[in-house]
Amino acid sequence: MIKIEAFLVNAFTSNGSGGNPAGVVLHSDNLSNEEKLKIAQEVGYSETAFVSKDTEVDFELSFFTITGEVDFCGHATLAAFSTMYKEGIVVEGQYIQRTKAGLLAVTIALNGKIVMQQKQPKCLGQLDCTTVSSLIGIDTRLLESTLLPIEVVSTGLPDIIVPVPLGYLNQIQVNDELLSLFCKKHALVGLHAFELCEEESKLTASCRNFAPLFGIQEESATGSSSGALACYLSKHIFLNPLNDFIFEQGRAMNRLSIITASVESNESGIIRVTVGGFAQRIGRQHIYLKQ
């Protein structure tokens, strides 16, 4: 038997609490995909990040849910680099990670905040309100009342971005079976719903995220989806060269999380997307694998 140590980390915490838990396994170079999946299942969180050496860039990261590998995971990236920072493997500065979503920069600030570059956004089409209404249990007319499109956007993973009127976010009741079938049919990861906050609020939007196809009924903080939402808002509402957003997520789960996002644009469109936040270690877990 070989003993694997997994760090248990809450990512996108708010003043040290809340956040979305992720597993982090360092020195994963010799682990097979089957072993990584087994470890992720033992950890039991929505995602576990595995950090390995890379011959060309600083690190290679892979991400596993309890059902299989995904190309990228924002909150697990944050958890991984926060863990490496606290373990003394990295210091403040910028690093490049290799993921299946591409080569992406990660910056570690003096205060421990992790800021992650996202892939350039891809807008993959719009969906009608009637279709989405059946997935989330919100009346079609209410969805139409936002006067905003429902759009599939990817900054690493494709999500359905769904605006709902203020006061209706907590009323969403996702049909897990229908959403799973829809995402599988259209090669999507999940659905990211949001309501814009009042103008006087420090927050831009409150969010909820659902990915039942990957065994995630609801997630309390999602980095890649927040990047996609930031691009959506920059395209449809905040038409500025540089936009900074603050999102809250996990309120309905009693796991309030805070996610920052920035979008830089020029006359050609969006040129840079970043998502950031803080992480808090909550424990360690030892997992034993047969050799």
C-alpha positions as CSV (number, residue, x, y, z in Angstrom):
1,M,0.0,0.0,0.0
2,I,1.1,3.6,-0.7
3,K,-0.1,6.5,1.4
4,I,-1.3,9.6,-0.3
5,E,-1.8,12.9,1.5
6,A,-4.6,15.1,0.4
7,F,-4.9,18.6,1.7
8,L,-8.5,19.7,2.4
9,V,-9.0,23.4,1.5
10,N,-11.9,25.8,1.3
11,A,-11.5,28.1,-1.7
12,F,-13.0,31.5,-2.2
13,T,-13.6,32.0,1.5
14,S,-15.1,35.1,3.0
15,N,-13.0,36.3,6.0
16,G,-11.8,32.8,6.5
17,S,-15.1,31.1,6.4
18,G,-17.5,29.6,3.8
19,G,-16.0,28.8,0.5
20,N,-16.0,25.7,-1.7
21,P,-14.0,22.7,-0.4
22,A,-11.4,21.0,-2.7
23,G,-8.9,18.3,-2.3
24,V,-5.2,19.0,-3.2
25,V,-2.6,16.3,-3.8
26,L,1.0,17.5,-4.4
27,H,3.8,15.5,-6.1
28,S,1.3,13.6,-8.2
29,D,3.7,12.7,-11.1
30,N,3.5,9.0,-10.7
31,L,-0.2,8.7,-10.2
32,S,-2.3,7.2,-12.9
33,N,-5.7,8.6,-13.9
34,E,-7.4,5.6,-12.3
35,E,-5.6,6.3,-9.0
36,K,-6.4,10.0,-9.2
37,L,-10.1,9.2,-9.7
38,K,-9.9,6.8,-6.7
39,I,-8.4,9.5,-4.5
40,A,-10.9,12.1,-5.7
41,Q,-13.7,9.7,-4.7
42,E,-12.1,9.0,-1.3
43,V,-11.8,12.8,-0.7
44,G,-15.4,13.2,-1.8
45,Y,-15.4,16.8,-2.8
46,S,-16.7,18.2,-6.1
47,E,-13.1,18.5,-7.4
48,T,-9.6,17.4,-6.3
49,A,-6.5,19.0,-7.9
50,F,-3.4,17.0,-8.6
51,V,-0.1,18.9,-9.0
52,S,2.8,17.5,-11.0
53,K,6.1,18.8,-12.4
54,D,6.3,20.1,-15.9
55,T,9.3,20.3,-18.2
56,E,8.3,23.6,-19.9
57,V,6.2,25.6,-17.4
58,D,6.0,25.7,-13.6
59,F,3.4,23.1,-12.9
60,E,0.9,20.7,-14.5
61,L,-2.5,20.5,-12.8
62,S,-5.2,17.9,-13.4
63,F,-8.7,18.0,-11.9
64,F,-11.0,15.1,-11.0
65,T,-14.6,15.0,-9.8
66,I,-16.0,11.9,-8.2
67,T,-17.1,10.7,-11.6
68,G,-14.1,11.6,-13.8
69,E,-11.6,14.2,-15.1
70,V,-12.5,17.7,-16.1
71,D,-10.4,20.1,-18.2
72,F,-10.2,22.9,-15.6
73,C,-11.5,23.9,-12.1
74,G,-11.1,27.4,-10.8
75,H,-11.7,26.8,-7.1
76,A,-9.4,23.7,-7.1
77,T,-6.7,25.8,-8.8
78,L,-7.0,28.4,-6.1
79,A,-6.8,25.7,-3.4
80,A,-3.7,24.1,-5.0
81,F,-1.7,27.3,-5.3
82,S,-2.7,28.5,-1.8
83,T,-1.5,25.1,-0.5
84,M,1.8,25.3,-2.3
85,Y,2.2,28.9,-1.0
86,K,1.6,27.9,2.6
87,E,3.8,24.8,2.2
88,G,6.7,27.0,1.0
89,I,6.8,25.5,-2.5
90,V,6.1,28.8,-4.1
91,V,6.4,32.4,-3.1
92,E,4.7,35.6,-4.2
93,G,4.8,36.1,-7.9
94,Q,3.4,34.7,-11.2
95,Y,3.4,31.1,-12.3
96,I,2.2,29.2,-15.3
97,Q,0.2,26.1,-15.0
98,R,-0.5,23.6,-17.7
99,T,-4.1,22.3,-17.8
100,K,-6.2,20.5,-20.3
101,A,-7.8,23.9,-20.9
102,G,-4.4,25.4,-21.9
103,L,-1.5,27.3,-20.3
104,L,-2.8,29.7,-17.7
105,A,-1.1,32.2,-15.4
106,V,-1.6,32.3,-11.7
107,T,-0.5,35.2,-9.5
108,I,0.1,35.0,-5.8
109,A,-0.1,38.3,-3.9
110,L,1.7,39.3,-0.7
111,N,-1.6,38.9,1.3
112,G,-2.0,35.3,-0.1
113,K,-4.8,36.2,-2.6
114,I,-4.7,33.9,-5.7
115,V,-5.6,35.4,-9.0
116,M,-6.1,33.0,-11.9
117,Q,-6.1,33.8,-15.6
118,Q,-9.0,32.2,-17.5
119,K,-9.2,31.2,-21.1
120,Q,-10.5,33.7,-23.6
121,P,-14.3,33.5,-23.6
122,K,-16.2,31.6,-26.1
123,C,-19.9,32.5,-26.6
124,L,-21.5,29.3,-27.7
125,G,-25.1,30.4,-28.4
126,Q,-28.3,31.5,-26.7
127,L,-31.1,29.4,-25.3
128,D,-34.8,30.2,-25.1
129,C,-36.5,31.0,-21.7
130,T,-39.0,28.2,-22.1
131,T,-36.3,25.5,-22.3
132,V,-34.4,26.8,-19.3
133,S,-37.6,27.4,-17.3
134,S,-38.2,23.6,-17.2
135,L,-34.6,23.0,-16.0
136,I,-34.7,25.4,-13.0
137,G,-38.4,25.8,-12.1
138,I,-38.7,29.5,-12.7
139,D,-41.6,30.7,-14.8
140,T,-40.8,31.6,-18.4
141,R,-42.3,35.1,-18.1
142,L,-40.0,35.9,-15.1
143,L,-36.9,34.8,-17.0
144,E,-38.0,37.0,-19.9
145,S,-38.6,40.0,-17.6
146,T,-34.8,40.5,-17.1
147,L,-34.5,41.5,-20.8
148,L,-31.2,39.7,-20.8
149,P,-30.2,36.7,-22.9
150,I,-29.6,33.2,-21.6
151,E,-26.2,32.3,-23.1
152,V,-23.7,29.5,-23.0
153,V,-20.3,30.9,-22.2
154,S,-16.9,29.2,-21.6
155,T,-13.7,30.5,-20.1
156,G,-12.5,26.9,-19.7
157,L,-15.7,25.0,-19.2
158,P,-19.0,25.7,-21.0
159,D,-21.8,26.9,-18.6
160,I,-25.4,28.1,-19.2
161,I,-25.4,31.7,-17.8
162,V,-29.0,32.4,-16.6
163,P,-30.1,35.8,-15.3
164,V,-33.1,35.8,-12.9
165,P,-34.9,38.8,-11.4
166,L,-33.8,40.1,-8.1
167,G,-35.3,38.1,-5.3
168,Y,-35.8,34.9,-7.3
169,L,-32.4,33.3,-7.1
170,N,-33.2,31.3,-3.9
171,Q,-36.4,30.1,-5.5
172,I,-34.6,28.0,-8.2
173,Q,-35.4,24.3,-8.0
174,V,-33.2,22.5,-10.5
175,N,-34.5,19.3,-12.1
176,D,-31.3,17.3,-11.8
177,E,-32.3,14.6,-14.3
178,L,-33.4,17.1,-17.0
179,L,-30.4,19.3,-16.5
180,S,-28.0,16.3,-16.6
181,L,-29.6,15.1,-19.8
182,F,-29.5,18.6,-21.4
183,C,-25.9,19.1,-20.5
184,K,-24.9,15.7,-21.8
185,K,-26.7,16.2,-25.1
186,H,-25.1,19.7,-25.6
187,A,-21.7,19.0,-24.2
188,L,-22.1,21.4,-21.3
189,V,-20.8,21.3,-17.7
190,G,-23.7,23.0,-15.8
191,L,-25.8,26.0,-15.2
192,H,-24.8,29.3,-13.5
193,A,-27.7,31.5,-12.4
194,F,-27.3,35.0,-11.1
195,E,-29.3,38.0,-9.9
196,L,-27.8,41.5,-10.1
197,C,-27.5,43.2,-6.7
198,E,-28.8,46.7,-5.8
199,E,-26.6,49.6,-7.0
200,E,-25.6,50.6,-3.5
201,S,-24.3,47.0,-2.8
202,K,-20.5,46.3,-2.9
203,L,-21.5,43.1,-4.7
204,T,-22.1,42.9,-8.4
205,A,-24.3,39.7,-8.3
206,S,-25.3,36.8,-6.2
207,C,-24.9,33.4,-7.9
208,R,-25.8,29.7,-7.8
209,N,-24.2,26.9,-9.7
210,F,-25.5,23.4,-10.6
211,A,-23.6,20.6,-12.3
212,P,-25.5,17.4,-11.6
213,L,-24.0,15.6,-14.7
214,F,-20.7,15.6,-12.8
215,G,-22.2,14.6,-9.4
216,I,-22.5,18.2,-8.2
217,Q,-26.0,19.1,-7.1
218,E,-25.0,22.6,-6.1
219,E,-21.6,24.2,-5.7
220,S,-20.8,27.0,-3.3
221,A,-18.1,28.7,-5.4
222,T,-17.0,28.2,-9.0
223,G,-14.0,30.0,-10.5
224,S,-14.5,29.1,-14.2
225,S,-18.2,30.0,-14.1
226,S,-17.4,33.3,-12.4
227,G,-15.0,34.1,-15.3
228,A,-17.8,33.2,-17.8
229,L,-20.3,35.4,-15.9
230,A,-17.8,38.3,-15.8
231,C,-17.5,38.1,-19.6
232,Y,-21.2,37.9,-20.0
233,L,-21.8,41.0,-17.9
234,S,-19.0,42.9,-19.8
235,K,-20.7,42.0,-23.1
236,H,-24.3,42.8,-22.2
237,I,-24.3,45.3,-19.3
238,F,-21.0,46.9,-18.3
239,L,-19.6,48.1,-21.6
240,N,-16.3,49.4,-20.2
241,P,-12.6,48.7,-21.2
242,L,-11.9,47.4,-17.7
243,N,-14.5,45.9,-15.4
244,D,-14.0,44.6,-11.8
245,F,-16.7,42.5,-10.3
246,I,-17.4,41.0,-6.9
247,F,-19.7,37.9,-6.8
248,E,-21.2,36.1,-3.8
249,Q,-22.1,32.4,-4.1
250,G,-23.2,29.6,-1.7
251,R,-25.7,31.7,0.2
252,A,-28.5,29.1,-0.3
253,M,-26.1,26.5,1.0
254,N,-25.0,28.5,4.1
255,R,-21.5,28.6,2.7
256,L,-21.1,32.2,1.7
257,S,-18.2,32.6,-0.8
258,I,-16.6,35.7,-2.3
259,I,-15.2,35.7,-5.8
260,T,-13.5,38.6,-7.6
261,A,-13.3,38.8,-11.4
262,S,-11.8,41.3,-13.8
263,V,-12.3,41.6,-17.6
264,E,-10.1,43.8,-19.8
265,S,-11.4,44.6,-23.3
266,N,-10.3,46.7,-26.4
267,E,-11.9,47.5,-29.7
268,S,-11.4,43.8,-30.8
269,G,-13.2,42.4,-27.7
270,I,-12.2,40.8,-24.4
271,I,-8.4,40.3,-24.2
272,R,-8.0,39.2,-20.5
273,V,-10.1,37.5,-17.9
274,T,-9.0,36.8,-14.3
275,V,-10.7,35.4,-11.2
276,G,-9.4,35.6,-7.7
277,G,-10.0,34.9,-4.0
278,F,-8.6,33.5,-0.8
279,A,-8.4,30.0,0.6
280,Q,-8.4,28.4,4.0
281,R,-7.0,24.9,4.9
282,I,-9.4,22.9,6.9
283,G,-7.5,19.6,7.3
284,R,-5.6,16.7,5.7
285,Q,-6.7,13.2,4.7
286,H,-4.6,10.1,4.2
287,I,-5.6,7.7,1.4
288,Y,-4.1,4.3,0.9
289,L,-3.7,2.8,-2.6
290,K,-2.7,-0.7,-3.6
291,Q,0.5,-0.9,-5.4
